[in-house]
Structures are given as C-alpha cells and as structure tokens.
Amino acid sequence: MKEALARNAAACILLHNHPSGVAEPSHVDELITRRLKDALALADVRVLDHLIVAGEEVISFAEKNLL
C-alpha cells in the first residue's frame, strides 16, 4: 500500500510466490487479497489482479474470479 501511495497509483497488481511449488491459492491468500483490496480501495487504488507464482506455473485471481 505504501508503494502504491508513494507512486500515486490508480491501480496495482499483487504478486507473490509459493516456494512449495503449488500455485493454487490458499484460503489465507484469498483473505489477504480481500483485505489488501479493501484497504487500497480507501485510497482509490484498484487491484487489477493477484498473481501466484510457483515454479513455471502462474495463477491469476482475476481469471479465477477471486477478486
């Protein structure tokens, strides 16, 4: 959030890795995404997507309708 505000961003994409090699979002991933999205909305910053990277696999929350 600090970075989005510092850059006066209108939107952002969240990204993190899963070193386990399993890219499927966990329940905690979904909760944190919702909390970040709500917090960023207070500053009028839209979350366009949240990507999870696990090895060669990338999961998009937007594609899975999880945003």
TORKOL-903123 format. One record per residue: residue number from 1; x, y, z of N, C-alpha, C in turn. Coordinates in Angstrom, 1 decimal, m for minus. Example, Ala and Ser with C-alpha at 12.3 -4.5 7.8 and 13.67 -1.06 7.14 Angstrom:
R   nr     nc1     nc2     nc3    cac1    cac2    cac3     cc1     cc2     cc3
R    1    13.2    m5.7     7.8    12.3    m4.5     7.8    13.2    m3.3     7.8
R    2    12.8    m2.2     7.1    13.7    m1.1     7.1    12.9     0.0     7.9
This chain:
R   nr     nc1     nc2     nc3    cac1    cac2    cac3     cc1     cc2     cc3
R    1     0.8    m1.2     0.0     0.0     0.0     0.0     0.9     1.2     0.0
R    2     2.0     1.2     0.8     2.9     2.4     0.8     3.4     2.7    m0.6
R    3     3.8     1.6    m1.3     4.4     1.8    m2.6     3.3     2.4    m3.6
R    4     2.1     1.9    m3.5     1.0     2.4    m4.4     0.8     3.9    m4.1
R    5     0.8     4.3    m2.8     0.5     5.7    m2.4     1.7     6.5    m2.8
R    6     2.9     6.0    m2.6     4.1     6.8    m3.0     4.2     7.1    m4.5
R    7     3.7     6.2    m5.3     3.7     6.3    m6.7     2.4     7.0    m7.3
R    8     1.5     7.3    m6.4     0.2     7.9    m6.8    m0.5     7.0    m7.8
R    9    m0.5     5.7    m7.5    m1.0     4.7    m8.4    m2.5     4.7    m8.4
R   10    m3.1     4.5    m9.6    m4.5     4.4    m9.7    m5.0     2.9    m9.6
R   11    m4.0     2.0    m9.9    m4.3     0.6    m9.8    m3.0    m0.2    m9.6
R   12    m3.1    m1.4    m9.2    m1.9    m2.3    m8.9    m2.2    m3.7    m9.2
R   13    m1.2    m4.5    m9.3    m1.3    m6.0    m9.4    m0.4    m6.5    m8.3
R   14    m1.0    m7.4    m7.5    m0.3    m8.0    m6.4     0.3    m9.3    m6.9
R   15     1.4    m9.7    m6.3     2.2   m10.8    m6.8     3.0   m11.4    m5.6
R   16     2.9   m12.7    m5.5     3.8   m13.4    m4.6     4.0   m14.8    m5.0
R   17     5.1   m15.4    m4.4     5.4   m16.8    m4.8     5.0   m17.8    m3.8
R   18     4.9   m19.1    m4.3     4.7   m20.2    m3.4     5.9   m21.1    m3.6
R   19     6.8   m21.1    m2.7     8.0   m21.9    m2.9     7.7   m23.4    m2.8
R   20     6.6   m23.8    m2.3     6.2   m25.2    m2.2     6.0   m25.8    m3.6
R   21     5.8   m24.9    m4.6     5.6   m25.4    m6.0     4.1   m25.6    m6.3
R   22     3.2   m25.4    m5.4     1.8   m25.5    m5.6     1.2   m24.1    m5.7
R   23     0.8   m23.8    m6.9     0.3   m22.4    m7.2    m1.1   m22.1    m6.8
R   24    m1.9   m23.1    m6.5    m3.3   m22.9    m6.1    m3.4   m22.0    m4.9
R   25    m4.3   m21.0    m5.0    m4.4   m20.1    m3.8    m5.0   m20.7    m2.6
R   26    m4.4   m20.4    m1.5    m4.9   m20.9    m0.2    m6.0   m20.0     0.3
R   27    m6.7   m20.5     1.3    m7.8   m19.7     2.0    m7.1   m18.4     2.5
R   28    m6.0   m18.5     3.1    m5.3   m17.3     3.6    m4.9   m16.3     2.5
R   29    m4.5   m16.8     1.3    m4.2   m16.0     0.2    m5.5   m15.2    m0.2
R   30    m6.6   m15.9    m0.2    m7.9   m15.2    m0.5    m8.2   m14.1     0.5
R   31    m8.1   m14.4     1.8    m8.4   m13.5     2.8    m7.4   m12.2     2.8
R   32    m6.2   m12.5     2.6    m5.2   m11.3     2.5    m5.5   m10.5     1.3
R   33    m5.8   m11.1     0.2    m6.2   m10.4    m1.1    m7.4    m9.5    m0.8
R   34    m8.4   m10.0    m0.2    m9.6    m9.2     0.1    m9.3    m8.0     1.0
R   35    m8.4    m8.3     2.1    m8.1    m7.2     3.0    m7.2    m6.1     2.3
R   36    m6.3    m6.5     1.4    m5.5    m5.6     0.7    m6.4    m4.8    m0.3
R   37    m7.3    m5.5    m1.0    m8.2    m4.8    m1.9    m9.0    m3.8    m1.2
R   38    m9.6    m4.1     0.0   m10.4    m3.2     0.7    m9.6    m2.0     1.2
R   39    m8.4    m2.3     1.7    m7.5    m1.2     2.2    m7.1    m0.2     1.0
R   40    m6.7    m0.8    m0.1    m6.4     0.0    m1.2    m7.5     0.8    m1.8
R   41    m8.7     0.3    m1.7    m9.9     1.0    m2.2   m10.2     2.3    m1.4
R   42    m9.7     2.3    m0.1    m9.9     3.5     0.7    m9.1     4.7     0.1
R   43    m8.0     4.3    m0.6    m7.1     5.3    m1.3    m7.4     5.4    m2.8
R   44    m8.6     4.8    m3.2    m9.0     4.8    m4.6    m7.9     4.2    m5.5
R   45    m7.3     3.1    m5.0    m6.4     2.3    m5.8    m7.1     1.0    m6.1
R   46    m7.3     0.6    m7.4    m7.9    m0.6    m7.8    m6.9    m1.7    m7.8
R   47    m7.3    m2.9    m7.4    m6.5    m4.1    m7.6    m6.9    m4.8    m8.8
R   48    m6.0    m4.8    m9.8    m6.4    m5.4   m11.1    m6.3    m7.0   m11.1
R   49    m5.3    m7.5   m10.3    m5.1    m8.9   m10.3    m4.2    m9.2    m9.1
R   50    m4.2   m10.5    m8.7    m3.2   m11.0    m7.8    m2.7   m12.3    m8.4
R   51    m1.4   m12.3    m8.6    m0.8   m13.5    m9.2     0.0   m14.3    m8.2
R   52    m0.1   m15.6    m8.3     0.7   m16.5    m7.5     1.6   m17.3    m8.5
R   53     2.9   m17.3    m8.2     3.9   m17.9    m9.0     4.5   m19.1    m8.2
R   54     4.5   m20.3    m8.8     5.0   m21.5    m8.2     5.8   m22.2    m9.3
R   55     7.1   m22.1    m9.4     7.9   m22.6   m10.4     7.5   m22.0   m11.8
R   56     7.1   m22.8   m12.7     6.7   m22.3   m14.0     5.2   m22.0   m14.1
R   57     4.5   m22.3   m13.1     3.0   m22.1   m13.1     2.6   m20.7   m12.4
R   58     1.7   m20.0   m13.1     1.2   m18.7   m12.6    m0.3   m18.8   m12.5
R   59    m0.9   m18.5   m11.3    m2.3   m18.5   m11.1    m2.8   m17.0   m11.0
R   60    m3.8   m16.7   m11.7    m4.4   m15.3   m11.7    m5.7   m15.3   m11.0
R   61    m5.8   m14.5    m9.9    m7.1   m14.4    m9.2    m8.2   m13.8   m10.1
R   62    m7.8   m12.9   m11.0    m8.8   m12.3   m11.9    m9.4   m13.4   m12.8
R   63    m8.5   m14.3   m13.4    m9.0   m15.3   m14.2    m9.9   m16.3   m13.5
R   64    m9.6   m16.5   m12.2   m10.4   m17.5   m11.4   m11.6   m16.8   m10.7
R   65   m11.9   m15.5   m11.1   m13.0   m14.7   m10.5   m12.9   m14.7    m9.0
R   66   m11.7   m14.5    m8.4   m11.5   m14.4    m7.0   m11.3   m13.0    m6.5
R   67   m11.4   m12.0    m7.4   m11.2   m10.6    m7.0   m12.5   m10.0    m6.7
